[in-house]
């Protein structure tokens, strides 16, 4: 049944939004009750509707008429009053020429616009922040990550969307740990803690993680926002501090051992020498000589441990590199890890001396030798140490036939905190410190490596070196 004009009029006048009947020019023909209450006295003389828009809104209105666009948004200004942000719905009523009539609905969406603007600002902050951010749905599937999260994790956004955040799991946190975290955040509470994750390339990193539940109007948890802060460097510094404290303790212990063991060894050595002078039996003399040699060996080990753990005096002096190499080898060659290893030592004689801090240089050689021992552990491998003169530089090459270093890691091995070792087995500072020491001596250090073949560290020191420490 067709509706009467009266019913149409009643519907039009009772619309809750601002409603106008207009021409294509914007001339107001009619308006509903809500417009009358708010703008009636300003509409005498059939004003142009464009007078109530700002400049941008008026242009959008004209474009909508030309392009028959049904909806656009613009600022709507009440004379001598407030402004609103409006959703403008334009509907052609009859005709198709400039004389056609249009229905224009002005709907106040200011509150919605403000919320959208706030959301836009919030999303821009999340997008631009240097801290990795992830947003998941209520079941824990990732629905958003910012660029910082991509950079830290090594994964692209496409690789992460739809996945569970445990794609970064290092396995260091137990199932019970994560069960407790989920129980906490599903109850609507914020969780703060530290975790260890794994990047796409396998590197481990530490994060301080804040997980905040996202709550809807019904007080239901609809998702979670996870904000990470990379604290890898902080954790490494903490570990280095612990290591330094251990070394300090080790130094004290070594001094104590030297005192407690040294006195009995001196007594044993004296008795051996006394018996050697009184016995004429060849067999006894040979065995006593063996005992004497082992006592001297123990004394030497203890002395080297004490010397190594003693704080550096930073005294620059002329040093014979071969003697420093021998001191480092004497320390490294004592241990279970070297039992299956073969050491090949080729030290050129008559090398000129270099200007260095002796105990710092021995630290460099020990660091590199220990790394070689570690990568050769469990293998029938060879570690070669060679020294020779090349031009005005003394060269020291330390090579191993171990596992080798992947090409993509070569440029990183001298970076602070970079390590290929498992957590707890390396601080990532040894080679960085070694690089700095060699540079301070005016020298240089390079590494050549091939996976499955081995690695060579090439250290060069100027004959007339200058210490820059």
Buried (B, 14 or more C-beta within 10 A) or exposed (E): EEEEEEEEEEEBBEBEBBBBBBBBEBBBEBBBBBBEEBBEEBBEEEBBBBEBBEEEBBBBBBEBBEEEEEEBBBBBBEEEEEEBBBBBBBEBEEEEEEEBBBBBBBBBBBEEBEEEEEEEEEEEEBEEBEBBBBBBBBEBEBEBBBBBBBEBBBBEEEBBEEBEBEBBBBEEBEEEEBEEBBEBBEEEEEBEBEBBBBBEEEBBBBBBBBBBBBEEEEEEBEBBBBBBBBBBEEBBBEBBEEEEEEEEEBBEEBBEBBEEBBEEBEEBBEEBEEEBEEEEEEEEEEEBEEBBEEBEEBBEBBBBBBBBBEEEEEEBEEBBBBEBBBBBBBBBEEEEEBEEBEBEEEBEEEBEBBBBBBBBBBBBBBBBBBBBBBBBBEEEBBBBBBBEBEEEBBBBBBBBBBBBBEEEBBEBBBEBBBBBEEEEEBBBBBBBBBBBBBBBBBBBBEBBBEEEEBBBBBBBBBBEBEBEE
